[in-house]
Amino acid sequence: MRKIGRIAAAVEVWSAWRDPIEVSVLLFGGWLAAGLFAGWAGAIV
């Protein structure tokens, strides 16, 4: 079951790399999520 998930993830990454727009959206989404999480963690502390 894990192997299938790993293959699916690899296929997803491969198709994302073929599409630069999708890659930039994913990177921006990850950067935005990291910024929001850091701000949220900073607000608690």
PDB file of N, H, CA, C and O in Angstrom:
ATOM      1  N   MET A   1       0.842  -1.205   0.000  1.00  0.00           N
ATOM      2  CA  MET A   1       0.000   0.000   0.000  1.00  0.00           C
ATOM      3  C   MET A   1       0.877   1.255   0.000  1.00  0.00           C
ATOM      4  O   MET A   1       0.617   2.203  -0.741  1.00  0.00           O
ATOM      5  N   ARG A   2       1.909   1.249   0.833  1.00  0.00           N
ATOM      6  H   ARG A   2       2.120   0.478   1.435  1.00  0.00           H
ATOM      7  CA  ARG A   2       2.819   2.395   0.888  1.00  0.00           C
ATOM      8  C   ARG A   2       3.518   2.608  -0.446  1.00  0.00           C
ATOM      9  O   ARG A   2       3.708   3.736  -0.901  1.00  0.00           O
ATOM     10  N   LYS A   3       3.900   1.472  -1.068  1.00  0.00           N
ATOM     11  H   LYS A   3       3.746   0.556  -0.699  1.00  0.00           H
ATOM     12  CA  LYS A   3       4.617   1.554  -2.345  1.00  0.00           C
ATOM     13  C   LYS A   3       3.765   2.259  -3.394  1.00  0.00           C
ATOM     14  O   LYS A   3       4.276   3.063  -4.174  1.00  0.00           O
ATOM     15  N   ILE A   4       2.471   1.961  -3.413  1.00  0.00           N
ATOM     16  H   ILE A   4       2.056   1.308  -2.779  1.00  0.00           H
ATOM     17  CA  ILE A   4       1.560   2.597  -4.372  1.00  0.00           C
ATOM     18  C   ILE A   4       1.525   4.102  -4.128  1.00  0.00           C
ATOM     19  O   ILE A   4       1.570   4.892  -5.071  1.00  0.00           O
ATOM     20  N   GLY A   5       1.446   4.492  -2.864  1.00  0.00           N
ATOM     21  H   GLY A   5       1.410   3.850  -2.098  1.00  0.00           H
ATOM     22  CA  GLY A   5       1.422   5.912  -2.521  1.00  0.00           C
ATOM     23  C   GLY A   5       2.702   6.610  -2.947  1.00  0.00           C
ATOM     24  O   GLY A   5       2.680   7.744  -3.425  1.00  0.00           O
ATOM     25  N   ARG A   6       3.820   5.912  -2.767  1.00  0.00           N
ATOM     26  H   ARG A   6       3.838   4.990  -2.379  1.00  0.00           H
ATOM     27  CA  ARG A   6       5.116   6.484  -3.137  1.00  0.00           C
ATOM     28  C   ARG A   6       5.207   6.671  -4.651  1.00  0.00           C
ATOM     29  O   ARG A   6       5.693   7.694  -5.132  1.00  0.00           O
ATOM     30  N   ILE A   7       4.734   5.673  -5.390  1.00  0.00           N
ATOM     31  H   ILE A   7       4.339   4.842  -4.998  1.00  0.00           H
ATOM     32  CA  ILE A   7       4.732   5.760  -6.858  1.00  0.00           C
ATOM     33  C   ILE A   7       3.826   6.902  -7.308  1.00  0.00           C
ATOM     34  O   ILE A   7       4.184   7.672  -8.199  1.00  0.00           O
ATOM     35  N   ALA A   8       2.654   7.005  -6.688  1.00  0.00           N
ATOM     36  H   ALA A   8       2.364   6.379  -5.964  1.00  0.00           H
ATOM     37  CA  ALA A   8       1.713   8.073  -7.041  1.00  0.00           C
ATOM     38  C   ALA A   8       2.342   9.437  -6.770  1.00  0.00           C
ATOM     39  O   ALA A   8       2.181  10.365  -7.563  1.00  0.00           O
ATOM     40  N   ALA A   9       3.055   9.560  -5.655  1.00  0.00           N
ATOM     41  H   ALA A   9       3.185   8.806  -5.011  1.00  0.00           H
ATOM     42  CA  ALA A   9       3.711  10.821  -5.321  1.00  0.00           C
ATOM     43  C   ALA A   9       4.801  11.142  -6.342  1.00  0.00           C
ATOM     44  O   ALA A   9       4.946  12.292  -6.759  1.00  0.00           O
ATOM     45  N   ALA A  10       5.568  10.121  -6.745  1.00  0.00           N
ATOM     46  H   ALA A  10       5.449   9.188  -6.407  1.00  0.00           H
ATOM     47  CA  ALA A  10       6.630  10.323  -7.738  1.00  0.00           C
ATOM     48  C   ALA A  10       6.048  10.766  -9.074  1.00  0.00           C
ATOM     49  O   ALA A  10       6.591  11.654  -9.731  1.00  0.00           O
ATOM     50  N   VAL A  11       4.946  10.145  -9.473  1.00  0.00           N
ATOM     51  H   VAL A  11       4.505   9.423  -8.939  1.00  0.00           H
ATOM     52  CA  VAL A  11       4.277  10.519 -10.723  1.00  0.00           C
ATOM     53  C   VAL A  11       3.769  11.954 -10.636  1.00  0.00           C
ATOM     54  O   VAL A  11       3.870  12.720 -11.594  1.00  0.00           O
ATOM     55  N   GLU A  12       3.226  12.303  -9.485  1.00  0.00           N
ATOM     56  H   GLU A  12       3.143  11.680  -8.707  1.00  0.00           H
ATOM     57  CA  GLU A  12       2.707  13.660  -9.282  1.00  0.00           C
ATOM     58  C   GLU A  12       3.840  14.681  -9.397  1.00  0.00           C
ATOM     59  O   GLU A  12       3.693  15.704 -10.066  1.00  0.00           O
ATOM     60  N   VAL A  13       4.953  14.406  -8.753  1.00  0.00           N
ATOM     61  H   VAL A  13       5.073  13.575  -8.209  1.00  0.00           H
ATOM     62  CA  VAL A  13       6.113  15.302  -8.814  1.00  0.00           C
ATOM     63  C   VAL A  13       6.618  15.406 -10.248  1.00  0.00           C
ATOM     64  O   VAL A  13       6.931  16.498 -10.723  1.00  0.00           O
ATOM     65  N   TRP A  14       6.698  14.262 -10.942  1.00  0.00           N
ATOM     66  H   TRP A  14       6.444  13.375 -10.557  1.00  0.00           H
ATOM     67  CA  TRP A  14       7.191  14.252 -12.322  1.00  0.00           C
ATOM     68  C   TRP A  14       6.305  15.097 -13.225  1.00  0.00           C
ATOM     69  O   TRP A  14       6.812  15.891 -14.017  1.00  0.00           O
ATOM     70  N   SER A  15       4.991  14.939 -13.119  1.00  0.00           N
ATOM     71  H   SER A  15       4.579  14.294 -12.475  1.00  0.00           H
ATOM     72  CA  SER A  15       4.100  15.718 -13.977  1.00  0.00           C
ATOM     73  C   SER A  15       4.116  17.195 -13.577  1.00  0.00           C
ATOM     74  O   SER A  15       3.911  18.069 -14.419  1.00  0.00           O
ATOM     75  N   ALA A  16       4.358  17.473 -12.299  1.00  0.00           N
ATOM     76  H   ALA A  16       4.524  16.763 -11.614  1.00  0.00           H
ATOM     77  CA  ALA A  16       4.451  18.866 -11.865  1.00  0.00           C
ATOM     78  C   ALA A  16       5.703  19.514 -12.465  1.00  0.00           C
ATOM     79  O   ALA A  16       5.656  20.665 -12.899  1.00  0.00           O
ATOM     80  N   TRP A  17       6.813  18.783 -12.492  1.00  0.00           N
ATOM     81  H   TRP A  17       6.851  17.848 -12.140  1.00  0.00           H
ATOM     82  CA  TRP A  17       8.055  19.330 -13.047  1.00  0.00           C
ATOM     83  C   TRP A  17       7.916  19.618 -14.535  1.00  0.00           C
ATOM     84  O   TRP A  17       8.599  20.492 -15.068  1.00  0.00           O
ATOM     85  N   ARG A  18       7.036  18.885 -15.202  1.00  0.00           N
ATOM     86  H   ARG A  18       6.482  18.175 -14.768  1.00  0.00           H
ATOM     87  CA  ARG A  18       6.823  19.133 -16.626  1.00  0.00           C
ATOM     88  C   ARG A  18       6.005  20.397 -16.833  1.00  0.00           C
ATOM     89  O   ARG A  18       5.968  20.947 -17.933  1.00  0.00           O
ATOM     90  N   ASP A  19       5.358  20.852 -15.786  1.00  0.00           N
ATOM     91  H   ASP A  19       5.388  20.405 -14.891  1.00  0.00           H
ATOM     92  CA  ASP A  19       4.499  22.038 -15.888  1.00  0.00           C
ATOM     93  C   ASP A  19       5.028  23.129 -14.951  1.00  0.00           C
ATOM     94  O   ASP A  19       4.681  23.143 -13.770  1.00  0.00           O
ATOM     95  N   PRO A  20       5.856  24.035 -15.456  1.00  0.00           N
ATOM     96  CA  PRO A  20       6.485  25.066 -14.608  1.00  0.00           C
ATOM     97  C   PRO A  20       5.481  25.927 -13.854  1.00  0.00           C
ATOM     98  O   PRO A  20       5.757  26.373 -12.740  1.00  0.00           O
ATOM     99  N   ILE A  21       4.318  26.161 -14.453  1.00  0.00           N
ATOM    100  H   ILE A  21       4.094  25.799 -15.358  1.00  0.00           H
ATOM    101  CA  ILE A  21       3.308  26.983 -13.781  1.00  0.00           C
ATOM    102  C   ILE A  21       2.821  26.263 -12.523  1.00  0.00           C
ATOM    103  O   ILE A  21       2.672  26.872 -11.464  1.00  0.00           O
ATOM    104  N   GLU A  22       2.578  24.964 -12.657  1.00  0.00           N
ATOM    105  H   GLU A  22       2.699  24.469 -13.518  1.00  0.00           H
ATOM    106  CA  GLU A  22       2.121  24.185 -11.509  1.00  0.00           C
ATOM    107  C   GLU A  22       3.193  24.170 -10.423  1.00  0.00           C
ATOM    108  O   GLU A  22       2.880  24.270  -9.237  1.00  0.00           O
ATOM    109  N   VAL A  23       4.445  24.045 -10.825  1.00  0.00           N
ATOM    110  H   VAL A  23       4.699  23.963 -11.788  1.00  0.00           H
ATOM    111  CA  VAL A  23       5.554  24.042  -9.865  1.00  0.00           C
ATOM    112  C   VAL A  23       5.607  25.359  -9.099  1.00  0.00           C
ATOM    113  O   VAL A  23       5.748  25.370  -7.876  1.00  0.00           O
ATOM    114  N   SER A  24       5.494  26.476  -9.831  1.00  0.00           N
ATOM    115  H   SER A  24       5.380  26.467 -10.825  1.00  0.00           H
ATOM    116  CA  SER A  24       5.568  27.773  -9.154  1.00  0.00           C
ATOM    117  C   SER A  24       4.383  27.976  -8.219  1.00  0.00           C
ATOM    118  O   SER A  24       4.524  28.581  -7.157  1.00  0.00           O
ATOM    119  N   VAL A  25       3.214  27.470  -8.612  1.00  0.00           N
ATOM    120  H   VAL A  25       3.100  26.978  -9.475  1.00  0.00           H
ATOM    121  CA  VAL A  25       2.039  27.563  -7.736  1.00  0.00           C
ATOM    122  C   VAL A  25       2.267  26.742  -6.467  1.00  0.00           C
ATOM    123  O   VAL A  25       1.950  27.190  -5.365  1.00  0.00           O
ATOM    124  N   LEU A  26       2.824  25.528  -6.629  1.00  0.00           N
ATOM    125  H   LEU A  26       3.082  25.164  -7.524  1.00  0.00           H
ATOM    126  CA  LEU A  26       3.099  24.678  -5.470  1.00  0.00           C
ATOM    127  C   LEU A  26       4.141  25.328  -4.557  1.00  0.00           C
ATOM    128  O   LEU A  26       3.998  25.323  -3.334  1.00  0.00           O
ATOM    129  N   LEU A  27       5.195  25.888  -5.168  1.00  0.00           N
ATOM    130  H   LEU A  27       5.311  25.893  -6.161  1.00  0.00           H
ATOM    131  CA  LEU A  27       6.234  26.545  -4.372  1.00  0.00           C
ATOM    132  C   LEU A  27       5.674  27.749  -3.629  1.00  0.00           C
ATOM    133  O   LEU A  27       5.957  27.951  -2.448  1.00  0.00           O
ATOM    134  N   PHE A  28       4.874  28.549  -4.335  1.00  0.00           N
ATOM    135  H   PHE A  28       4.645  28.386  -5.294  1.00  0.00           H
ATOM    136  CA  PHE A  28       4.284  29.726  -3.707  1.00  0.00           C
ATOM    137  C   PHE A  28       3.338  29.305  -2.584  1.00  0.00           C
ATOM    138  O   PHE A  28       3.325  29.919  -1.517  1.00  0.00           O
ATOM    139  N   GLY A  29       2.549  28.262  -2.825  1.00  0.00           N
ATOM    140  H   GLY A  29       2.559  27.763  -3.692  1.00  0.00           H
ATOM    141  CA  GLY A  29       1.635  27.749  -1.801  1.00  0.00           C
ATOM    142  C   GLY A  29       2.390  27.269  -0.575  1.00  0.00           C
ATOM    143  O   GLY A  29       1.979  27.522   0.557  1.00  0.00           O
ATOM    144  N   GLY A  30       3.508  26.567  -0.808  1.00  0.00           N
ATOM    145  H   GLY A  30       3.842  26.362  -1.727  1.00  0.00           H
ATOM    146  CA  GLY A  30       4.319  26.076   0.303  1.00  0.00           C
ATOM    147  C   GLY A  30       4.948  27.220   1.085  1.00  0.00           C
ATOM    148  O   GLY A  30       5.001  27.193   2.315  1.00  0.00           O
ATOM    149  N   TRP A  31       5.430  28.237   0.347  1.00  0.00           N
ATOM    150  H   TRP A  31       5.386  28.259  -0.651  1.00  0.00           H
ATOM    151  CA  TRP A  31       6.039  29.412   0.981  1.00  0.00           C
ATOM    152  C   TRP A  31       5.000  30.171   1.799  1.00  0.00           C
ATOM    153  O   TRP A  31       5.274  30.620   2.912  1.00  0.00           O
ATOM    154  N   LEU A  32       3.812  30.307   1.235  1.00  0.00           N
ATOM    155  H   LEU A  32       3.589  29.943   0.330  1.00  0.00           H
ATOM    156  CA  LEU A  32       2.728  31.011   1.912  1.00  0.00           C
ATOM    157  C   LEU A  32       2.316  30.255   3.179  1.00  0.00           C
ATOM    158  O   LEU A  32       2.127  30.860   4.234  1.00  0.00           O
ATOM    159  N   ALA A  33       2.179  28.932   3.068  1.00  0.00           N
ATOM    160  H   ALA A  33       2.332  28.441   2.211  1.00  0.00           H
ATOM    161  CA  ALA A  33       1.803  28.115   4.221  1.00  0.00           C
ATOM    162  C   ALA A  33       2.871  28.211   5.314  1.00  0.00           C
ATOM    163  O   ALA A  33       2.543  28.303   6.497  1.00  0.00           O
ATOM    164  N   ALA A  34       4.144  28.190   4.919  1.00  0.00           N
ATOM    165  H   ALA A  34       4.410  28.115   3.958  1.00  0.00           H
ATOM    166  CA  ALA A  34       5.234  28.300   5.894  1.00  0.00           C
ATOM    167  C   ALA A  34       5.194  29.657   6.596  1.00  0.00           C
ATOM    168  O   ALA A  34       5.405  29.741   7.806  1.00  0.00           O
ATOM    169  N   GLY A  35       4.926  30.708   5.838  1.00  0.00           N
ATOM    170  H   GLY A  35       4.755  30.639   4.855  1.00  0.00           H
ATOM    171  CA  GLY A  35       4.836  32.050   6.413  1.00  0.00           C
ATOM    172  C   GLY A  35       3.671  32.173   7.378  1.00  0.00           C
ATOM    173  O   GLY A  35       3.796  32.764   8.451  1.00  0.00           O
ATOM    174  N   LEU A  36       2.536  31.609   6.984  1.00  0.00           N
ATOM    175  H   LEU A  36       2.434  31.130   6.112  1.00  0.00           H
ATOM    176  CA  LEU A  36       1.355  31.648   7.853  1.00  0.00           C
ATOM    177  C   LEU A  36       1.605  30.859   9.129  1.00  0.00           C
ATOM    178  O   LEU A  36       1.239  31.296  10.220  1.00  0.00           O
ATOM    179  N   PHE A  37       2.239  29.681   8.989  1.00  0.00           N
ATOM    180  H   PHE A  37       2.537  29.326   8.103  1.00  0.00           H
ATOM    181  CA  PHE A  37       2.522  28.853  10.149  1.00  0.00           C
ATOM    182  C   PHE A  37       3.495  29.562  11.090  1.00  0.00           C
ATOM    183  O   PHE A  37       3.321  29.531  12.308  1.00  0.00           O
ATOM    184  N   ALA A  38       4.526  30.204  10.519  1.00  0.00           N
ATOM    185  H   ALA A  38       4.668  30.229   9.529  1.00  0.00           H
ATOM    186  CA  ALA A  38       5.504  30.925  11.339  1.00  0.00           C
ATOM    187  C   ALA A  38       4.833  32.085  12.076  1.00  0.00           C
ATOM    188  O   ALA A  38       5.122  32.332  13.247  1.00  0.00           O
ATOM    189  N   GLY A  39       3.944  32.790  11.391  1.00  0.00           N
ATOM    190  H   GLY A  39       3.709  32.589  10.440  1.00  0.00           H
ATOM    191  CA  GLY A  39       3.225  33.895  12.017  1.00  0.00           C
ATOM    192  C   GLY A  39       2.311  33.409  13.125  1.00  0.00           C
ATOM    193  O   GLY A  39       2.193  34.041  14.175  1.00  0.00           O
ATOM    194  N   TRP A  40       1.657  32.262  12.877  1.00  0.00           N
ATOM    195  H   TRP A  40       1.753  31.748  12.025  1.00  0.00           H
ATOM    196  CA  TRP A  40       0.750  31.683  13.865  1.00  0.00           C
ATOM    197  C   TRP A  40       1.528  31.203  15.086  1.00  0.00           C
ATOM    198  O   TRP A  40       1.105  31.412  16.223  1.00  0.00           O
ATOM    199  N   ALA A  41       2.671  30.557  14.842  1.00  0.00           N
ATOM    200  H   ALA A  41       3.015  30.387  13.918  1.00  0.00           H
ATOM    201  CA  ALA A  41       3.509  30.075  15.946  1.00  0.00           C
ATOM    202  C   ALA A  41       4.069  31.265  16.731  1.00  0.00           C
ATOM    203  O   ALA A  41       4.158  31.213  17.958  1.00  0.00           O
ATOM    204  N   GLY A  42       4.445  32.336  16.022  1.00  0.00           N
ATOM    205  H   GLY A  42       4.373  32.377  15.026  1.00  0.00           H
ATOM    206  CA  GLY A  42       4.968  33.529  16.682  1.00  0.00           C
ATOM    207  C   GLY A  42       3.913  34.217  17.527  1.00  0.00           C
ATOM    208  O   GLY A  42       4.219  34.786  18.575  1.00  0.00           O
ATOM    209  N   ALA A  43       2.668  34.166  17.070  1.00  0.00           N
ATOM    210  H   ALA A  43       2.418  33.704  16.219  1.00  0.00           H
ATOM    211  CA  ALA A  43       1.575  34.800  17.816  1.00  0.00           C
ATOM    212  C   ALA A  43       1.321  34.059  19.128  1.00  0.00           C
ATOM    213  O   ALA A  43       0.986  34.674  20.140  1.00  0.00           O
ATOM    214  N   ILE A  44       1.482  32.736  19.105  1.00  0.00           N
ATOM    215  H   ILE A  44       1.753  32.236  18.282  1.00  0.00           H
ATOM    216  CA  ILE A  44       1.255  31.938  20.315  1.00  0.00           C
ATOM    217  C   ILE A  44       2.381  32.202  21.317  1.00  0.00           C
ATOM    218  O   ILE A  44       2.132  32.353  22.513  1.00  0.00           O
ATOM    219  N   VAL A  45       3.606  32.255  20.827  1.00  0.00           N
ATOM    220  H   VAL A  45       3.808  32.132  19.856  1.00  0.00           H
ATOM    221  CA  VAL A  45       4.762  32.503  21.697  1.00  0.00           C
ATOM    222  C   VAL A  45       4.799  33.990  22.001  1.00  0.00           C
ATOM    223  O   VAL A  45       5.686  34.451  22.720  1.00  0.00           O
TER     224      VAL A  45
END
